[in-house]
Amino acid sequence: MEHEAMHLAELVTGITLLMLVAAVTTVVIKRLDKLPLTIGLVFVGIGISYASTSIPGFGSLAHFELSPDLVLFVFIPTLIFESAFNLNARQLGRNIVPILTLAVPGLLISTAIIGLILWFFSPFEVLIALLVGAILSATDPVAVIAIFKQLGVPERLTVLVEGESLLNDATSLVLATILIGILSAGTFNGDVVVSGIGKFFVVFFGGALVGWLLAVAVGEVLGNIEADAAIEITLSTILAYFSFIIAEHVFHVSGIMAVVAAGLMIGSWGKSKISPSTEKFMEYFWEYLAYLANALIFLMVGMQIDLAALWASMDLIILVVFGMLISRAAVVFGVVPILGKVPGSEVIGMPYRMVMYWGGLRGAIALAIVLSLDPNQVPIKDTLVAVVMGAVLFTLVFQGLSIEALVKKLKLDQMSLPDSLAKLEGDKDARSEGLSRLDRLAESGLFSQRIADNIKEKGVRQIDELKEDILKLHRQMHSEEMRKTLAMRCLVREKARYRVLFAQGLINEWAYRELDHTIDVQMDGARHRDRLPTANIETSIGKRISQLVMSMLDIVPGSQRLLEILRTRWIVRDYGVAWGRYQGAHSVLEQMTRLAGGEIDEVSLTELRECYEAIEKTVKSQIDEVAEQYPEFVETTQEQLGQRLMLVVEHDSVEHAADLGIIQSGIASKILKDQSERIRLLARDNLSASLEIEVDELLRKVPVFAEIEASQYPLIANYLRARTVTRGTDIIRQGQAGDSMFLIARGIANVLITDNGETHQVATLHAGDFFGESALLHETPRNATARAATPCSLYELKRVDLDRICENHPEIREMVERVDAERHTDNAESGYERSS
C-alpha cells in the first residue's frame, strides 16, 4: 500500500513538472515568436531526457514513457474532439469530396507508394513495409494549424488541412490494425484483401455512426439543461471519451471516427443545445485541454527520442522520408487536381496544394500505432519505432519550421481587399471612440488637459492616416466588390442578431438553427456567387430528417395522432422563424448606414437597403397571414413573448444590482435561479394547442353540412381526421391515387394543374371549401394539385367514412356530387380537364 502511494506521488509530481515545463516553454516561445510551440516542446523534451538525472527534482521524469494507451485513450479523444468541435462544419461539407479523397483513397495510395519503396530498397518484407506506409500516411498538422491561426490564412485552407487530418487518422489506424491482423494470421491472398476492404468500411463508417448517435443523445440531454456550465461541460467530456471507448470496445469500430462524428455533431447541430452562457466556457475548456494534451505529447516525444538509435537507423529514415515526400506529392499533385474537374466541385489552386503538401506533418497517431506493436507479431519493433520516430522528427523540424515561410512566399497570409477595408475601418472607429472618451476624461478635471491635447494630436494624425489608407483601398474596389462586402456585413449582422435573440430566449432552438443555417447558406452565396440576401429559408438537415420521419409515419397505421402533433409543431416553428427573420432584417435596416461605413458607394447601399426592405415585407406578410388565420395562436405566442421579454429585463436588472453590491450574491443567485425556472416553464407551454380547430366550427362553415342539425356534428366528427400542413406543402398531387377528400378549416390553398409541362393556378380555396372529391367519387387519379398558400388546418374524409355518413345523410353525397359536376363543367368550359 505504501509502495502504491509512493508510485502515485511520483506520477503526480512528474505530471506537474511536465506541466510546469510546458508553461515555461510556452512563455519563452511566445516571446521569441519564431519557433512553433510543438517543435520547441520536442527540443525541450530531448533536453530533459538527457538532463533529468542531473537536474534536482526532475529524476521522476526519467521513467515517463509515451505509451500507446496513454496516447489513444487519454490524449487522442481530447485532441480529436476539440478539433472537430471547432471545425467549420459547413466549410467541411463544401470540401468533403477532396477531404475524403485525401483521407481514404489518398491514404491508401500513400501507403502503397511508401510500402513499395521500402519493399524494393530495404530488407523489410512487403507486409511490414505496407504497415510502415500506413503508419506514416496519417497527418498531424498541429504546428501547421497554430501557424495558420497566427497568420490568418484563408479558412478553406485550414479546413482542408485539418479536415484531412481528422479523417485520415482514423483511416491510418484502421488500416494498420487490419495489416497487423494479416501479419498475425500469416496469410496474404485475394480473399484476405477482399475481407480486409469490407472490414475497413464497416469499421470506418460504423465508428462515425456510433459517434453520431451518441452525440444526438447527449445533445438532447443538453437541450434540457438550463445554464449549468458544470454539467454541460462534463457531458461534453463524457461524450468525447465514451464515444471512443464504446466504439472501440463495445462495437469494435473506429473510436477516432466516433469522436470525429461526435465532435462535428455537437459543434454544429449541438451548439444550439448548449446554453449561451456556457458556450464560451466550453470553448475555453476544450482549448485548454487540447493545449495540455499537445504539450504533454510533444514533451514526451522529445523525452523518448533516442538519438543514438536514430543515427543507427539513419539509412532507413532517409528512405522513409523520401517515400513520404514522393507519396504525398502523388496524392496532392496527382489526385487532387482531378477532383477539380468534377462538375460542381471547387478547384483547389496550386498555392493551396503546395501548403497541403508541405504541411502534411506526422505526429501522435503514428507514434501511438508503432508503440502499440506487439514484438511477438513484429520482431523488428525497435527498428520500426526508431524509423517512425525519425520520420516524425523530420516533418516537425524541417517542414514545421519552413511552413510559415512557404505561406508567406505564396502570399496566403495576405487579407482580401474587403477584409483589409474592414480592419482599417474598425481601427479608425476604435481610435475615434478612444479620443471621445479622452475628451470626457479631461473635462472631468481628473486628467491633465495638456497631456490630453498631446495624445489627441497624435490620435487625430493616426486617424487621418487611416482615412487615407481607406481611401486608397476604396479606389481599388469596383462596384461588385462593394456590393459583396456590404452584403457580407449585413449577413454577419443578421447572424449576430439571431444569436442574441436565442440567448435571450426570444426565439427557440429550432428557429435559431433554421435561421443560422439560412444565413450560412446565403453567406456562401454572397461570397462565392455574388448573390444578394433573400427572404428564402433554407431547409436544414434537421428539418429534412423530420420531414422524412413524417413521411414514413404517414404510412404507419395508428400513427396519425403523433403525425398531427409533429405537423402542428412545424407551424409553430415556422412562425418563430418568420418572426426571427423579421427582427434580423429590421436590425440590419437600422444599422445599414453604419454597416456601409464610408467606403461603400451609394448604389450598393441603395441596392442592399431595397433588398432588406423586400425581406422585411415578405416575412411580415407571412406573419400577418398566420395572425389572420390563427388569431388565438398569435395571441398566445405574443403573450409568451411578452413574459420572456420581462424575464430578460428582470435578469439583467438583478445581475446589474449584484455587480453594484445592492443585492448580495447569494440572494441574486437565488433570484436568478427562480427566473431560470420560470423561463423553463415558459418553454414547456404547448403553443400547438392554440392551433387546434373545433370540428363544430368547421362543419358550420362547409356548405355540404349546412342542412344537418348541430346535434349530429359529434357523430360526423368521429369520421374526420385532423391534418395540419405548413405553407408550400402539396396536400394532394396531380396523378396521385386518392380515396379521400379534404375540408379546409382555416387557411388558403391554391389549386394547380400541370399541362404540357406548364403549371397553371386554376382556383383558390378558403376556409369552408373542400377538394379532392373527384378522385374519391370516381376512383380516378388526382387531376390537380392542391398546395397550401398559408398554414392550413384541414380535415380528411375517407371514402369508406363518407359512405357511412351518407347512409344517414344521403343529401351530403348529393351535395358533393353536385359540386363535382359543376367543377367538371367549369373545367371543360375553360379548356382544362381539371378539378380540385
N, C-alpha and C positions, 0 to 999 in steps of 0.2 A: 504493500500500500504506500509505504514511504517512497519506494523507488518510482512508482507511478506518479506521485505528487511531484517528485523532482523532475521527472520527464516532462510533465505538463508545465512546470515552471520554466524549464529551458525552452519549450516550444513557444510559450507566450513571450518570453524575453527575446527570442530570436525574431519572431514576427514584429514585435515592437521596434527592434533595432532596424529591421529592413524598412519599416515604415518611416523611421527617422532618417535613414539614408536616402530613401526616395524623396522625402520632403526637402532635404538639404540639396540634393541633386537638382530637383525641380527649380528651386530658387536660383541656384547658380546658373543653370542653363537658360532660364528666362532672362537673366541679366546679360548673358553672353549673346543671346539672340542669334546664334549662328548654327547651333547644333540641335537636331531633333531630339526630343526628350528620350524616346525609346533607345536611340543609339547611344546617347550619353549614359543611360542606365546600364546598358550592356558593358560599356567600358568600365564603369564603376564596379559592376559585378565581377569582372575579370580581376580588377584590383583587389577586391575583397577576398576572392578565392586564394590569392597568394599572400595576403597580408593579415588574414583573420587571426592566425595564431600569434602574431606579434603585436596586435592592437588590443589593449586591455578591454575586456568586456565583450569582444567580438568572437571569442572562441566557440561560443554556442552555434555560430553560423557555419562552422566547418562541416557540420553534419546535415545541413539543409540540402535537400535534393528536389529537383523539379520532376516529381513523379507523374506518370500519365494520369493516374486517378485524380491527383490534385488539379491538373490542367483541365481534364474533361468534366469533372463533377463539381469543381469549385469556381474556376476562372472562366471557362468557356461559356456556361449558361449566362453569366453576368455580361460578358463582352458581346455575345451574340444578341441577347435580349435588348441591351442598351442601344446597340447599333440599329436593330430592326425597329425599335420603338421610336427612334428619332429620324428614321429614314422617311423621305417624302414618298408615301405610298402611291400617290398619283404619278409622280415622275417615274417611279419604279414600274408602274403599269404601262406608261408610254414607251418605256425602253425594255420591256420584259423579253422581247424576242432576242435582241443582242445579248442581254444578260444571261438568259437561259442557254443560249448558244455557247457562250463562253464558259458557263458553269458546267454544262453536261457534255455535249459533243466536243466542245473545245478542250475540256479537261481530259476526255478520253483520247483525243488526238495528241495532246501534250504528253500524256502517259506513254502512248505508243512510241512517240519520237524519242523521248528520253530513254525509254526501255530498250529500244533498238540500238541506239548509240552505245549504251552501256554493254549490251549483249555482244556487239561487234568488237568493241575496243577494250573490254575489261574481262576479268575472269568470272564475272557474275553469270549464273545461269539465267535463262530467259524469264522465269517467274520472279526471281529476286530482282532482276533489272526492271521489270514492269512494276514491281512493288515500290521500288525507289522512285520510279516515274510518277506513280500515283501519289506517293507521299509529298513529293516536291512540286506537284502541279497545283496545290492549294495555295492561293494568295492570302496574304495577311497584311494589308496596307495601312496599319495603324499609324505609322510615322508619316505616310503619304497624306492620309486624311487630315492629320493635325496640320501639316503644311498647307493643304488646300484651304483650311479654315483661316489660317493666318493671312494667306494671300488673297482670299476672296475669289477663288476660281469659279467658273460657271457651275450652277447647281447640277446641271445634267452630267457633267464630267464626274462630279463627286458621286452621284447616284450610280453611274456606270461602274466605277471602280469599287465602291462599297457594296453595291448590289451583287456584283460578280463574286466578291469575296464571301459574302454571306452564303450564297448557294453552292459555290464550289468547295467550301469547307465540308459541307455535308456530302457532296459527290466524292470527294477525296477519301473521306473516312469510310463511306460505304464500299467504294471500290477496293480500298486497301483491305478491308475486312473480308471481302469476297476472295481476294488473291491469297490472303493468309489461310483461308479455309481450303482453297485448292492446294496450297503447299502442304497443309496437314494431311489432306486426303491422298496426296501423292499421284494423282491422275490429272491429265490435262488433255481433253479431246473436245470434239464438237458438241457433244451432249452437255458437257460441263460448261462450255461457253454459253449455250442457249439457256441453260438453267441459271447461270450467273446473271445474264441480261434480265431475265424475268425477275429474279430476286432483287436486282438493283432497283428496278422501277417500283416494285412493291415497297421496299424499304424506304426509298426516297420520297415517294408521294404519300405513302402511309404515314410517315412522320409528319408531313405537312397537314394531313387530315386530323391526326391526333392533336396537334398544336392548335389548329383552328377550332376544334370542338371544345377544348379546354378554355380557350380564350373567350368563346361565346358564353360558356358557363360562368367564368369569372366576371365577364362584362355585365351579365345580368345581375349578379350579386352586387357589383359596384354601383349599378344604377339604383339600387335600393338603399344605399348608404348615404346619409346626409352629412356631408362636410366633416368626415372623420379621417384626418390625414394618416393617423397611425394605422388604422385598419386598412385603408385603401392602399397604402404603400406596402403593407405586409402582404396583402393579397397579390399585388404585382410581383413581389419577391417569390411567393409560393408558386405562382404561375410559371415564372422563369425556370425554377428548379424542378418542379413537379412535372412540367411538360417534358423535360429532358429525361427524368428518371422513369416516368410512366411509359414513354415511347420506347426507351432502351430496354427496360427490364420487364415490362408487362406485355407490350405488343411486339417487341423485338424489331422495331423500325427505327428510322433515323432520329436520334434525340436532337441533333443540331437542327434538322428541318422542322422539328416540332417547336423548338424555341424560336426559330425564324418566323414561322407562321403565327405563333402566339404574339410575338413582339410586334409584327406588322399589323395584326388584327387589333390589338389594344392601342397601338399608336395611331390608328386611323379611325376605324369604327368605334373603338372603345374610348377615344378621347372625350366623346360627349357623355360617356358614363361616369367619368371621373369628375368629382366636384370641382368647380372652377377655382375654389380657394386652395385645393390640394394639388392642382396641376403643376404649378411651379415647384412646389416642394418635391414632387415625384421626379421631375426632370433633374433637379439638383441632386437628389438621392442617387439616381442611376448614373449620372455623370460622375459623381464621386466614386461609386463602386467600380465603374469602368476604369477610372484613373488608378484606383488602388490595385485592381487586378492586373492592369497593364504594367504598372510599376513593379509589382512583385514578380510577375512573369519574366520581364526582361532583366531585372536584377539577378534572378536565379538562373536565367540563361547564361548570363555572363559568369556567374559563380561556377557553373557546371562545365564551361568550356575548358578543355584540356589542350593547351597549345601544343604540347608535345605530340599528342595523338593526332591533332590536325596536321602537323608537319609530316608525320609518318604516312598520312593518307592524302598528301597534297596532290599526287598524280590523279587519284580518283576524284578528288574535289574539283580539280580543274576540268576534268572530263564531264562531270555532272553539271558544273556551271555552264560549260559550252552547250550541253544538251538542253539546259533550261532556257538559255537565250535563244537557241535555234527553235525550240518548240513554241516558245512564247511568240516569236516573230511569225511563225507559220500560222498560228491561230489569229493573232491580232491583225496582221497584214494580209493574210490569205483568206480567212473565213469571214471576218467582219465586213470587208468591202462587198462581198457577195450579198450580204443581207440588205445592204443599201439599195440593191436593185429590185427587191421585192416590192410590189405595188403597195402603197400606203405606208411604207416604212420610212423612217427618218434617217438620212445619211449621217454616218459618223465620220467627220473630217479627219484629215491627216494629223493635224495638231493634237486632237483628242487621242488618236490611235498611238501617237508617239508617247504620250504621257501614260496611257493604259499599258503600253509595252514595258516602259522603263519603271513604272510604278508597281509592277507585279512582284512585290516583296514576299518573302516567305517568313513564317513565324511559328506561333504557338501550336497550331494544329499539326504541322509537320513534325515538330519535336514530340508532341504527345503521342502520335502514332508510332514513331520509331522507338520511343522509350517503352512503349507498351508491348513490343515484340517479345515473344517467348523464345529464349535461347534454345530450347529443345526443338522448336519448329524452325528457327532461323539461327543456325550455329554461328553465323558471322555477324551477330547483332552488334557487337562492339565496333566493328568496321563501319556498319551502316550508320550507327549513331554518330561516329566521327565525320562521315561523309555528309550526312544531313545537317549536322551542326555547322560544318564548314560552309555549306551552301547557304544556309540561313544567315550566317555571319557575313558572307559576301554581299547578299542582297541588302542587308541592313546598312553595312558600311559604305559600299561603293554606290549602290543605287539610291539608298536612302539619303546620302549626303549630296548627291548630284541632282535629285529630282527637282529641287527648288530652282536651281539654275536653268533646268530644262523648261520649266513652266514659264519662267521669266523670258527666256530666249524665244519661246513661241508666243509670247505676249498674251498668255491666257489669264494673267493676273490683272490685266487692264479692264477697268469698268467700261460698260457701254455708255454711249452718249447720254441716254435718258438717266442712267444711274449716276453718272458724273454730275449732271444738272441737279438731280435731286439732292446729292451730297452737298453741293455748293449752296443750294437754296436753303437746305436745313442748317448749314453752318452760318449763313447770313442771318437767318431768323433767330438762331440761338444767341448770336452776338448782339443783335438788336435788343433782344429781351434782356440780356445782361446789362446793357447800357441804360435801359429804362429803370432797372432795379437799382443801378448805381446812383441815378439821379434821386430816387426816393430815399436812398440811404444818406446821401449828402444833405438833403432837405431836412432830415430828422435832427441834424446837428450833432450826430454821433460819429461823423466821419469828416475828415479834412476836405474842404472844398478844393484846395489846391491839388491834393493827390487825386481827387475825383476828376478834376479837369484834365490832368495829365493822362490818366487811364482812359478817359473818354476820347481824348485826342487820338491816342493810338488805336482805340477801338473803331473810331469813325474812319480812320485811314484804312484799317483792315477791311471794314465793310465796303468801302469804295473799291478796294482791290477785288473783293469777291464779286461785286456788281460788274466790274469789267470782265472778269473771267466768265461770269454767267452770260454776259452779252456776246462774248466771243463764241461760246458754245451754241448760243441761241442762233447765231448766224449760220452755223453748220447744220442746223436741223431743218429738214424740209417738212411740209405740212403733214405728210403721212406719219412721220415720227412724232410730231407734236400731238397729233390725234391719238396715236397709240399710247404715248406717255400719259396723257390725261385720262384715257380710258383705263389704264392700269391703276392710276392713282384713285380713280373713282371706285373701282372694284375692290381695291385694298381697303378703302374707307368703308365700303359696304361690309366686307368680311369682318372688320374690326367691330362694326356696329352690331352684327349678329352675335358676336362673342359676348358683348356687353349685355345684350338682351337676354341671352341664355344664362349668363352669370347671375343676372338679377331675377331669373325665374319668369321673365315676361314672355318667353317662347319656350316650348317644351323641347325635349331631346330630339324628337322626330323632326320637328320643324327646323331646328338648328342644323341637323345633319343634312336635310334636303337643301337648305339654303347654302350651307357651306360647300356642299358638293357642286351646286349650281354655279357658285362664284368661281370655284376652282376650274370648272369646265370653261366658263366664259373668259377667265384669265388666260387659259391656254389659247382660246380662240383669238383673243386680242393680241397676245404675244407672238403667236406663230402664223396667224392667218388674217391679221388686221381687221378682225371683226369687232363690231360695237356691242356693248351690252344689250340684252333683250329681256323681255318680261317672261320668256320661257323658263319653266322649271325643269331642270334635267332630272331624269329618273335615276336614283341612286341604286346601288346593288341591293341594299336592304329592301327598297320598295319592289324591285324586280323579284326578289325572293318571296316577299309577302304576296305579290300578285300570283306567283307560281303556286304557292301554297293554297291560295283561294281558288284557283282554277282546278286544283286537284280535289279540294274539298267539295267542289260543285258536283262531282260525280260520285261522292261517297254518300250512301244512304244514311239518313239520320243526322247529318252534319249541318242542316240548314240554319239552325239557331246559332251555332258557332260562326258560321259563314256570315250571317247577317250582323253579328257583333263586330266582326273584322271589317265589314264594309262601312258600317257607320263610323267606326274609328277613323277610317281614312278620310271621311268628310270632315271630321273634327281636325285631323292633321292638316288637310289641305287648306282649311280656313286659317289655321295657325301659320302656315307657310305664306299665304297671301297677306296676312296681317303683318308678319315679319318683313316681307319684301317691301310692303308699303313704307314701313318705318325706315328700312335701309335706303330706299330711293329718296325719301323725304330728307334723310340726313345728308345724302350726297348733294342734293339740290341746295340745301342750306349752306354747305361748305364749298360749293362749286368754284366760286371766285378764288377762295384761299387755296384750293387744290390746284388751280391753274397757275397760281403764282404770277411772276412777271414774265415768264419765258414762253407761255403758250399763246398762240395767236388767237384773235377774236373769232375767226372762222371755226377753229376746232372747239373753242369754248362754247360757241352757239350750238354746234352740232351735238356735243355731248349733253348740253342742257336740254335740248329738244328730245334727245334720246331718253334721258331720265324722266322728263315730263311725261313721255309716252308710257314708260314703265309704270310710273305712279298712277296714271289714268287707267291703265289696263287692270292693274291689281285692285284698284279702288272699285272698278266696275264689278270685279269678281266678288269682292267683299259685300257690295251692295246687293248683288243677286242673292247671295246666301241670306242676307238680312231680310230681303223681301220674301223669300220662300220659307225661311225658318226663323221668324222673329223671336220665338221662345229661346231657341238655341243661342242666338246672338246676344240676347239679353242676359242669359246665364253666363255666357263667356265674358261679357263686359263686366258683370258683377264680380266674377272671379279675378279678372284682370285688375279691377279697382282694389280688391283686397290685397293682391300681390304688390301693387304699387305702394300701398300703405305700409306693408311689411318691409319693403325695401327702404322706405324713408325712415321707419322706426329703427331698422337695423343700423343704418348709417348714423342716426342720431345717438343711439346707445354707444356705438364704437367711438364717436367723437367725444361724448361725455366721459367715457372711460379714459381716453387719451389725456383729457384735461384734468383728470382726477376728481371730477364732480361725482362720479359713481365708482365705488370700489370694484376692483377687477373681479372679485368673486360674485358680487351682485350682478355685474354686467354679464358675466358668463352664464349665470342662471337665466337672465332675461333673453339673451341671445339663443340659448338652448330652447326656451319656450317658443321663441319666434320660429326657430327651425322646425319645431314640431307642428306649428300652425301651417307653415309652408308645406310640410309633408302631407298634412291632412287635406290641404287645398288641392295638391297634385292628385289625390285619390278621388276627387269629385268626378262622378260619371257624367261627363258632358254629353255622351251619346244618348242618354236617356231623354234629353230635350229634343232629339230628332225623331222620336217615335210618334207615329200618327195614329190617332184613334180610328178604328175601322168605320165607326158611325160617321165620322167627318167625311171619309172618302165616299161612302155609299150615298150620302146626301148630295154629293157633287156630281155623281155619274148618272146621266140621263137614263141609262139602262135599268137602274134600280129605283127610278123616281116613283113608280107606281106601287112599290112594295111597302107594306106597313113597317114602321120602325121596330116593332116587336120581333120582326123576322130577321133583323140585322145580325144578331148574335149567331143564328143558325148559318147564315151565309158566311159570316166571318170565319167560321171553322174551316171553310174550304179555301180561304185566301192565304197565300204565303207572302209575307213581307219581304221586300227586297230593296236595298238602298244602293245607289250607284253614284260614283263620282263624276264630275264634269269630264266629257270626252269619251266616256265608256260606251261601247256598242252594246246596247241591250239585246237586240236581235240583229242578225246579219243576213243580207240577201243571199239566197241559195242554201241557207241552213235549214235542216229539218226542224220542225217545231210542232208541239202539241199543246201549246198554251197561249193565252192572251194576257196582256198586261194592262192594268189600270193605273193612271197617274194620280197619286195623292197630292204630291207637291213637286214643283219643278217644271222644267220645259224640256221637250225632246224634239229633235229635228228628224224628219223622215227623208231618207236619201235613197236614190236609185242609181245604179251604175249601168250605163247603156253605151255600148261600143267604146268602152274604155274611159268614158266621161261620167263623172258623178254629178247628179243634179239634186238640189233640195226641192222636194215637192210639197212638203207640208210642215207645219209647226204645231205641236200638240202641247196642251197646257193641263193644269190640274182638272180632273173630271173627264178627260179624254181617255180612250183606250185604243190599243193597237195590237196587231198580231192575230186578229180574228180570222183572216183569210186562211192561213195555214191550219188553224185549229178546226175550222168548219170543213175545209175541202181536203185536208190531209195532203197538202202540197208543200213544196219547199217555200221558205220565206221569199216573198217577191220584192222586199225592200229592207233597208237597214234603218233601225231607229237608234239614234245617238243622243246621249244626254247632253243638252246645251248648258245645263246648270246641274248642280247636285239634285238628284231626284229620289223621292220616296215612292215606291211602286208596290203594287200587289199583283202577284201572279196567280192566274186561274187556269188549272189544267183541264184538258178535255173531259177526262173522267169526272172531275168535280163539277164542271159546267152541266154535264148530263144529269148529275144527281140534283143539282139546284133546279134544273128545268123540269124535273119530274113534278115538283110542287108549284113551279112558277114558269109555265110554258111561254108566258109573254116575254121573258128575258131572252130566250132563244130567238123569238120573232124579232125583237128589237136589234139583237146582234146581227142577224141575217139581213135585216133591212139596211143597217149601216154598211154592211159589207157590200151589198148590191149597189148602194149609192156610190161607194168609193170606186167600185169597178166601172160604173158608168162614167164617173168623173175622169177616171184614168183613160178610158177609151176615147173620150172627147178631147183630152189634152194630148193624145198621141203616145201615151205610155201605158203599158200593161203593168200597173204597179198598185200596191196597196200598203197601208201601214200594218 
